[in-house]
């Protein structure tokens, strides 16, 4: 490369070009000569790369929670090298939610909220529990949390429902009730914090018009930029696996909404349940895993793009021989949360024999998007298994997981865990009721 020719472009022009390149290309440019190294080390440049690859929200969170004078380039490098997590079981006093699985876990306005799920005896719960973890509550080793049970009654008891956050409100859809009936009702839960240390939820049935997805449970759902909810698949009537995709548009705030089904054009993910759908910024989301129509468990990765004029699924197929190291095994009933730094954290789940797992993986979204755009060598960097230190959650499936606003602290509650079988038990099935906190380990 002719350093003199590039130098004629001027500093601002070179930075404009570097902002369009992958981070690896910027580092290669920096290795060319001293002048290029100085340009490519600009804090302005690396802040732009962080915002591009991580998203504006994660970069804003980094300013508050992580930077503290750390150069953006070093922060980017530490996130790229992420290899470990720190976990601990949170201490709780007083009454706690009953152990359960296939429930929902959300964090809104600093409150962790648990709703519904299935428990021992085949009962499907309708209770709502809350504990405050905002402003650092629960983060210190000596801090103790307390759960409070909120007034319940609506929605009715269920498990396998979806409950996603839209702004500071919950949107709940579907699930399976005590009689095994699949549901397709849509509820809005408004969060009300009237006094310090106390909160409540006001539920109402959303007016959605004549069209709605068919009744189902164990489907996947996510929210796009607080404006649109997407659901895919699940278990329908008679236990059949579904493969349809539905979008819920809101109007008048959250006072009403309308469902519409995506057409069956182009390649589509196969019918499945117990999979995950994770928003990764802009109008894109990632689908991973699940259990298929023949009860096989899956490990495929799909990218769903909701453009201005099109909806498109695209499977991310890669040659296994091109992957360095391990890949996550096929699974269902896992969790997938979007973290600080443009990474999806996949935890747990179960295999085709319903053996539960306790492994943690990250799916690197910048590498995934570069792979999707044609840079095949990025397949080597898409997946990484993380080491877990501290009090790690044990093997489990169909647990609840959510991330806080900083994007680097994940909460895990409940799930089905392996148990020693007693003579009266045929499956050795046990439900867990512990709350865990899992944090990224960054050396800054």
N, C-alpha and C positions, 0 to 999 in steps of 0.2 A: 504494500500500500504506500502511495506517495504522500508522506506527511505534509509536504508543502502544499500540495493540491487541496487536501482536506482543510489545511489551515486557512486557505483563502476563503473558505465558506464563512468563517467567523464563528465565534463561540456560541451565540444564540442559535444559529442555524444547525451547528453540529449537535447541540443539545436536543433540538427539535427532532433530529433524525434518531438519536440514541433512545429517545423516549418511545419510539416505535419498535425497538428491537427487544428480543428476549434477553433476560438478565445474563445468560451465558454469552451471548454475542457482545454485550457491553463489556464484560470482563475480558473477552478476547481482544476487543478494541483497545482496552486499557493496557494490555500486555505488549502492544506494538512499539510504543516509545514513551518517553517521559512526559511529553506534552499531552499525548492522548490519555495517559494515566491520570494526569491532573484533571482533565476535562471529565473523564469518566468517573471520577471520585466525587463529583459535585453533590452536595447534600440536596440541592434542588432537584437534580436528576433522580436520585434514589428515592426521594419522597414521591416523585411522580410515578416511579416504577412500583412502589409499594401501593399507592392508590389504584393504579391500573390492575395489578395482579391480585390484590387483596380485597379491593372494593373500598369505597369512600368511608363506609361505616367503620370498618376494621382499622383503617388508617387514622381516623379520628379518635378511635378508642386507644390506639397506640400513643397518641399525643398525651392522653390523660394518664394512662396506666403503665406504659412501658418505657417511653423514651428517656425522660429525665436527663437530657443532655447526650444520650447515646446517638451517634451518627446513624442516619437512615440506612446507609450501606451495611453497617455492622448489624443492625436490627434485621435487615433483609436476609443477611447471611445466616444469622442464628436461627431464624424461623425455617430457612431452607434446610439447615442441618438438624432440625428437631428429631430427637431419637428417644426421648423418655418422657414419662408422665409421673406425677406424684399424686398418690391417692390416700385418702383417709376416710374412715367411717365417722360420721358426725355424731356427736353426743347429743342426746335428746332427753329431756325430763318430762315427766307426766305421761298422759295418754297419747298413744301414737296411732296412726292409721293401721287397720288390720292388714296383715300380709296379703299380697294380691299380685295378679299379673294381667296383662292386656288392658291396663288402665291408661290414663293420660297423665302426663306430668308437664306442667308449663310454669314459666317464670314470668310474672307480670308485675310491674311497679314494685319490684323487690320481694315479692311474695312467691314462694313455691306452692303450686296448687296441684293436688291429687284428686282425680275424679274417677269413680266407677272401678271397673275391672272384675275379674273372677277370683274366687277364693276357695278354700277347702269346703267341701260339702256341696260344690256345684252352684253355690249362690252367686248371683251377679249383683254387685253393689251399686248403690245410688248415692253414697256419701261423698262429701266434699271436705277436704282437709287443707289447711294452709299453715305455713310457717315462714317467718320473715328472715331473709338472708341478705337483704340490701345493706348498703353502707358498711360492708365488712362483717356483718353479723355471721357467726359460724365459721369465719375464716381462721381465727386464732385457735390454737390447740386447747386453750382453756375455755373457750366460748361454748355455751350449751344452748341448743335450740329448744323451742316448745311448739308443739302442734296445737292448733285449735280447729275443732270441727264446726263447719258452717251449716247454716240451715239448708236442708235438702228437700226433695220432693219432686222437683223438676230440674232437668230431664229425668226420665225413669231409669231404673237400674239397667246396666248393660256392660258388656266388655267388647273389645275389638273395635271400638269407635275411633274416630279421629277428632282431635281437638287442637286447633292451631290458633296462633295469636295474630290478630289484626289490630295494629295499634296497641291500645290498652284494653282490648276486648277479646273474648274467646269465641271461636266459632266451632261448634260441635256438630258432627254429622254421623248418622248411622250407628252401627253396632249390633250386638246380638243380646236378646233379653233372656230372662229366666226360663221361658218356655221354648227357647231355641229359635224364636222368630227373628228374622233379619229386619232391621229398621232403616228408614231413609229420611228421617226428620232432620231438620237443620235448626239449631238453636244459637242464640246470641247470649253471651254472658257478660254483662257490664260490671266492671270492677268498681266498687265503692269503698273508699278509704275515708271514713268520717272522723276518726280519732286515731292518735298514735297507738300502734300495737294492735289495732283491730281493723278488720276488713270484712266485706260481704260481697256476694255476687247476686245480681239481679238477672234472672234468666227470662227470656221470652222466645217464643217460636218465630222464626224468620218467615216473613211473607215472600214466597218465591215464585208464585205464578203456577201455570199448569204443568210445567216440565220439571222432572227431577230424576236423578239416578235411581236405578232399581235398588231395592233393599239389599244391604250387604254389611259385612264386618270384616275385620282384618285386612282392610284396604290401606293404601298409602296416600298421604296428603301433605301438602305444604302451601304456604302463602307466598305470593309474589308481590314484593314491595308494598305490603299493606293494602293492596288493591284487588287482588284476584286470588281465589283458592282453586287448586287443582287436586283432583283425586284420581286414583288409578286402581283398577282391579279389586281384589277382595274375594270373599266367599259369599256367594249368592244363595238363593233358595236351593234346597236339596243338596247343599254342600258343593255346588259347582263353583269352580274358579272362574273369575271374570277377568277380562282384558281390556275393558273400555276405559276411556279417558273423558272426564267431565271438568268443566270450568264454571266457577261461580263468580259472576260479576255483581258488584254492589252498586246500588244507586241510593241517593239521598242519605249518604253516610252509610250506616248499617241498618237503616230502617227497612229496607227491602232488597231483594236480590233476584237474579235469574240464572238458572242453570242452563248450560248448553253443552252438547256432546261433540267431541272432536270426531271428524270423519275418519273412516277406515281407509285412508289413502297412504301409500308408501309402506315401508317396513314398520312394524309395530312390536313392542314387547309382547311376549306370550302371556296368556292368562296366568295369574298367580295371586298369592296372598302372603301376608307376613313379610313383605318387602318394604323398602324405604324410598321416599321421594324427598330430596333435599334441595332447597333453593340455594343457588350459588351466586346470586347477583344478576343485575340487568333483568332479562326475562328468560333465564335459563335455569334448569334444574337437572339433577342427576338421580336416576333410578338404579337401585342395586339389589340383587338377590331375590329371595322369596321362595315359596313352594309352589310348584307348577301343578297342572291338571292331573298328572300321573303321580302326584305326591313326591316328585323328585325335587331336590333343592337346587337352587340356581346360584350362579356367581357372575352373571353377565352385568355389564354396565351400559346404560343408555343415557344419552343426553337429549333433553327435551327443550326445544327452543320455541318460544312464543314470539314470533316476529310481528311487525306491524300488519302484515298481510298474509301470514302463513303460520301454520302450526306443524312442527316437524319433529318426529322421533328419529334418532340416529344411534345405532349400536356402535360402541367403541370396541371394535374387534382388533386384537393384537396377536401376533405370533408368539406363542409361549416360549419359543426358543430365544426370543429377543429380550426377555425379561430377566433382569438380574435379581437373584435372591428369590424369596418366597412370594406367593400370592395368597390372599385370603381364600380359605376353602369355601365351597358353596354353603349357604346358610339361609335360615328364615328366622324371624323373631328377633333380629338384631336391632341395634339403634344406629343412627347415622346423623351426627350433628355437625353443623358448619362452624368451623373455628376461625379464630384470628389467624391471618396469614394465608387465607385461601386454601384451607384444607378441610376435608370431611373426615371426622373421627368415627370409625366403625367399631362397635364393641359387641361381643357376645353373639348370641343366637344359638341355633341348634342345627344339627345335620340331619340326613335322611332317616337315621335311626333314632332321632330325637335326643341325641347326646348333646349336652349343652357345652358352650365354649366360654372361655374367659380372656380371649386375646383382643388386643387393641391394634387397629391399623389406621393409617392415614392415607387418604386418596388426595394427591396433590392436584389441585384444580388448574393452576397455570400449566403444569405438564400435560394434564388431560386436554386442555383447550389447544395447546400447541400440537398434540398428537392428533386431535380432531381436525386441525387445519392442514395436516399433511406432513408434519415433522415426526416421522415414524420413530426416530431414535429416542423421542421423549417417553416411549413406552417403558423404558428402563427406569424412569423416575416416578412413575405414576403411583405405585404402591410401596409402602414401607411399614414393617411391623415395629411397634414401639415397645420399649422396655417399660415396665410399670413398677415403681418403687412405693414403699409404704404399705398401707393396709388396702390391698387391692380387692375389688369386688370379686367374688368367686364366680364359677361358671353359672350362667343364667341365660334365659331367653324370655321374650315378651315382657321385658322390663320397661320402665319409663326413663327417658333421658332428655335433658334440655341444657342449653348453654346460657350463661349470663350475658349482659350487654357488652362486656369487654371482649367476649369471644375466646377467652383462654381458660375459663373455669366451667366445668361440666358437672351437673348433678345427676346421679343415678339412683332410682328408687324402685324397690320391689322386683318382681319377675318370678319365673319358675326356676327353681334350683334343684340340683341333684340331691337325693337323700338316700340314706341307708334304708333298705326295705325291711319292714316289720312283717311278721307272718300274716297279718291281716291286710297288708298292702300288696297290690299287684303291680303297681307301676313305680313305686318309690318316688312319687311326685310330692314336692314341697314348695310352698310359696314363701317368699322372702319379704320382710318389712323393714329392712335397713336402708338408711340414706347415706350415700357416699358423695364425696367431692373429689373430682379429678382435675388436676391442673397441668398445664404445659410446663416443662422444665426448660427455661431459656437462660443461658449463661451471659448475662449482660453486666 
